[in-house]
Amino acid sequence: MTTKNIAIIGAGPAGLRAAEVAAEAGGSVSIFDAKPSSGRKFLIAGKRGLNLTHDEDWDSFVQNYNGTDLPRPLWNNILNAFDNKALRQWAGSIGVETFVASSGKVFPTEMKAAPLLKRWVDKLRDKLKIRFSFNHLCTDLHTSDDGVEVSFSTPDGGITHRFDAVVIALGGGSWRSTGSTGEWVKIFANYDIGISPLTAANIGWEVAWSEGLLDQAEGLPLKNIAVSAGNIHTAGELVITKYGLEGGPIYKLGPVIRSLPSPEIIIDFKPTHTTDQLIAKMESAKTDLINEAKFRWKLNPGAHALLIDNYS
């Protein structure tokens, strides 16, 4: 059987994984990226702790993924081929041990993205003999009877290579400094290749906090909470930022929030307690109710700061 000559355009995690799978299947693989090195956004995303996946059972795990153009059975098939357990096994295969935090999030024991990326690239380059070409900006694609011609802009001028197949793994337009510009959409449009409009996968919730609140609470987590939008509810943790709230529950509710004519979220700081239970805990409180609530309801500092800001 003739070896297929395959180009991967984009050296982020999606491109690296596509290259890995193609090479392990017997392909002759080349990776191209417009930037001087691989995984630049990946490194930034994992700077403070690389959350690889979440440790949970299949029925719960699969519900974290959705897309307007992908029906649930297709999502199930995609994730079943490489689920959260398979991801941990893959990390272990390149020498990266992982652990499960109390939140259920899975991290490398070294926490950061850089060690994992280095081991991954070393495997691709040294074991699988994948070729890397950096500072190669894809400018055009042209299909022919004998393959695909890909044009690149490089520091030495324009060049064109022919491949049997090309995988485009260029991501969205979320972080231009890392190379994630979304400009590849224009190339697809030139050839009438249909794409879904780029939209944010993760969105924050903007709030015009008072300066007093930010002085007390910026960067603090809101732990063990439940968040609702429309008729959808989810649990987890949020972080108070200078412009609002960020965190898993908001990200999961993104599609619902976008669909609401008047977007609104509801946060339950004590989802394991009923209203009557919380009232009962406050029955003997006489003065300074906000501070009493902090101790009687066991509010974390972030939640207590929000309570002060809203009722002082």
C-alpha positions in Angstrom: 0.0 0.0 0.0 1.3 3.4 -0.9 2.2 5.7 2.0 -0.1 8.7 2.2 1.6 12.1 2.4 -0.4 14.2 4.8 -0.2 17.8 5.9 -1.5 19.1 9.2 -2.0 22.9 9.1 -1.8 24.1 12.7 0.4 23.0 15.6 -2.0 23.4 18.5 -3.4 20.4 20.4 -5.9 19.5 17.6 -3.2 19.5 15.0 -0.7 17.6 17.1 -3.3 14.9 17.9 -4.3 14.7 14.2 -0.7 14.3 13.2 -0.2 11.6 15.9 -3.1 9.5 14.8 -2.2 9.9 11.1 1.4 8.9 11.7 0.5 5.9 13.9 -1.8 4.8 11.0 1.2 4.7 8.7 1.0 8.2 7.1 4.0 10.4 6.2 3.1 13.5 8.2 4.2 17.1 8.0 3.0 19.8 10.5 2.9 23.5 9.5 2.3 26.5 11.7 2.4 30.3 11.1 4.1 30.9 14.5 7.7 30.0 15.5 6.7 27.2 17.8 3.8 24.8 18.6 1.0 24.9 21.2 1.3 28.6 22.0 -2.3 29.1 23.1 -2.2 25.7 24.9 0.8 27.0 26.9 -1.1 30.1 28.0 -4.2 28.2 28.9 -2.2 25.8 31.0 0.0 28.4 32.7 -1.7 28.3 36.1 -2.8 24.7 36.0 -3.6 22.5 33.0 -7.1 21.1 33.4 -7.0 18.1 31.0 -10.4 16.7 31.6 -12.9 15.8 34.3 -13.2 12.5 36.2 -16.8 11.4 36.1 -19.0 8.6 34.8 -19.9 8.4 31.1 -23.5 9.6 31.3 -22.4 12.7 33.2 -19.3 13.3 31.1 -21.0 13.2 27.7 -23.5 15.8 28.8 -20.7 18.4 28.9 -20.5 18.5 25.1 -23.0 19.8 22.7 -23.2 21.6 19.4 -26.1 22.9 17.3 -25.0 21.0 14.2 -24.0 17.8 15.8 -26.8 15.5 17.1 -26.3 13.7 20.4 -25.6 10.3 18.9 -22.7 11.7 16.9 -21.3 13.4 20.0 -21.6 10.1 21.8 -19.7 8.3 19.1 -16.9 10.9 19.0 -16.4 10.9 22.7 -16.7 7.2 23.1 -13.7 6.8 20.8 -11.5 9.0 23.1 -13.1 9.7 26.5 -11.8 11.1 29.7 -10.3 7.8 30.8 -8.6 7.4 27.4 -7.1 10.9 27.7 -5.5 10.0 31.0 -4.1 6.8 29.6 -2.7 8.7 26.6 -1.0 11.2 28.9 0.5 8.4 30.9 1.8 6.9 27.6 4.0 9.9 27.1 5.2 10.0 30.7 2.8 12.5 32.1 1.1 11.2 35.3 -2.2 12.8 36.3 -4.3 13.2 39.4 -7.9 14.0 40.2 -8.5 17.1 42.3 -11.3 17.4 44.9 -13.4 19.2 42.3 -13.1 16.2 39.9 -10.8 18.1 37.5 -7.9 16.1 36.2 -4.5 17.8 36.2 -0.9 16.6 35.3 1.1 16.1 38.5 3.4 18.8 37.3 0.3 21.0 36.8 1.7 23.1 33.9 1.2 22.6 30.2 4.9 23.0 29.1 6.2 19.6 30.3 3.3 17.8 28.6 3.8 19.7 25.4 7.5 19.0 25.3 7.0 15.2 25.8 4.3 15.2 23.2 6.4 17.0 20.6 9.4 14.9 21.4 7.3 11.7 20.7 6.0 13.1 17.4 9.4 14.3 16.2 11.6 11.5 17.4 9.5 8.4 17.5 6.9 9.1 14.8 9.3 11.1 12.6 6.8 13.9 12.0 8.3 16.9 10.3 7.6 20.4 11.7 7.8 23.6 9.6 7.2 26.8 11.5 6.8 30.4 10.3 4.7 28.9 7.5 1.4 30.8 7.1 -1.2 28.9 4.9 -2.4 31.3 2.3 -4.3 29.1 -0.2 -5.5 25.6 -1.0 -6.1 24.0 -4.4 -7.4 20.6 -5.0 -6.5 18.5 -8.1 -6.9 15.0 -9.4 -3.7 13.9 -7.6 -4.1 15.6 -4.3 -4.1 19.0 -2.6 -1.7 21.9 -3.2 -1.0 24.1 -0.2 0.6 27.5 -0.5 2.5 29.1 2.3 4.0 32.5 3.1 7.4 32.1 4.7 10.3 34.4 5.7 12.0 33.2 2.5 9.0 33.9 0.3 6.0 31.9 -1.0 6.2 28.2 -1.5 3.7 25.4 -2.5 3.6 21.8 -1.5 1.4 18.9 -2.8 -0.1 16.4 -0.4 -2.5 13.4 -0.7 -4.6 14.9 2.2 -4.7 18.0 4.3 -6.1 18.5 7.8 -7.0 22.0 8.8 -6.6 22.5 12.6 -6.4 26.2 13.0 -9.0 26.8 15.7 -11.1 29.9 16.2 -10.3 33.6 16.5 -10.0 33.9 20.2 -6.3 34.8 20.7 -4.6 36.5 17.8 -1.2 36.9 19.5 -0.9 33.1 19.7 -1.9 32.6 16.0 -5.5 31.9 16.7 -6.9 34.5 14.2 -9.7 32.7 12.4 -8.4 34.0 9.1 -8.5 30.6 7.5 -12.3 31.0 7.2 -11.6 33.3 4.2 -9.8 30.6 2.4 -12.7 28.2 2.9 -15.1 30.9 1.7 -13.2 31.4 -1.5 -13.9 27.7 -2.4 -17.5 27.8 -1.2 -16.7 25.4 1.6 -19.5 25.7 4.2 -18.6 26.4 7.8 -20.5 27.3 10.9 -20.0 30.9 12.0 -17.3 31.2 14.7 -18.8 31.8 18.1 -17.2 31.7 21.6 -17.0 28.3 23.1 -16.6 29.7 26.6 -18.2 33.0 27.6 -18.0 35.0 30.8 -20.8 36.9 32.5 -20.2 40.6 32.6 -21.1 42.5 35.8 -20.4 46.2 36.6 -19.0 45.5 40.1 -18.5 48.3 42.5 -14.9 49.3 43.3 -15.4 48.2 46.9 -16.4 44.7 45.9 -13.4 44.3 43.6 -11.1 45.5 46.3 -12.4 42.8 48.5 -13.2 40.0 46.2 -11.5 40.1 42.8 -10.0 36.7 42.1 -11.9 34.9 44.8 -13.8 31.7 44.0 -17.5 31.0 44.6 -17.4 27.3 45.5 -20.1 24.6 45.7 -22.7 26.7 44.0 -25.5 26.0 41.6 -26.2 28.3 38.6 -29.3 28.5 36.5 -30.3 30.0 33.1 -33.7 29.5 31.6 -34.7 26.0 32.8 -31.2 24.6 32.8 -29.2 24.1 36.1 -25.6 23.2 36.7 -23.3 23.1 39.6 -19.6 24.0 40.1 -17.4 26.9 40.8 -17.1 30.5 39.5 -14.4 33.1 39.9 -15.1 36.8 40.5 -13.1 38.8 37.9 -12.8 42.6 37.4 -15.4 42.4 34.6 -17.8 39.8 36.0 -17.8 36.0 36.5 -15.9 33.2 34.9 -16.0 29.4 35.3 -17.4 26.1 34.3 -21.1 26.6 35.1 -21.2 29.8 33.0 -19.4 28.0 30.1 -21.9 25.1 30.2 -24.8 27.5 30.2 -23.4 29.5 27.3 -25.8 28.2 24.6 -28.8 28.7 26.9 -27.7 32.2 27.8 -27.3 33.2 24.2 -30.8 31.9 23.4 -32.6 34.0 26.0 -34.2 37.2 24.9 -33.2 38.8 28.2 -30.3 36.9 29.5 -30.3 36.2 33.2 -28.5 33.9 35.6 -29.5 32.8 39.1 -26.8 31.7 41.6 -27.7 29.5 44.5 -24.8 29.8 47.1 -26.2 27.1 49.3 -27.8 24.6 46.9 -27.8 21.7 49.5 -30.0 23.8 51.8 -33.7 24.8 51.6 -34.8 28.3 52.2 -36.5 27.2 55.5 -33.2 25.6 56.6 -31.3 28.8 56.0 -33.9 30.8 57.8 -33.8 28.5 60.8 -30.0 28.9 61.1 -30.6 32.7 61.4 -33.5 32.6 64.0 -31.4 33.7 67.0 -29.4 36.3 65.1 -30.2 39.8 66.4 -27.8 42.3 64.8 -25.2 42.4 62.0 -27.1 39.8 60.0 -24.7 39.8 57.1 -21.8 38.7 59.2 -23.9 36.3 61.2 -24.9 34.7 57.8 -21.3 34.3 56.9 -20.7 32.0 59.9 -24.2 30.4 60.2 -24.4 29.6 56.5 -20.7 28.9 56.2 -20.3 31.3 53.2 -16.9 31.4 51.5 -15.3 34.9 51.4 -16.4 35.5 47.8 -20.0 34.9 48.5 -19.8 36.9 51.7 -18.3 39.8 49.8 -21.2 39.7 47.3 -23.7 39.7 50.1 -22.1 42.8 51.7 -22.0 44.6 48.4 -25.7 43.9 47.6 -27.1 44.7 51.1 -24.9 47.3 52.6 
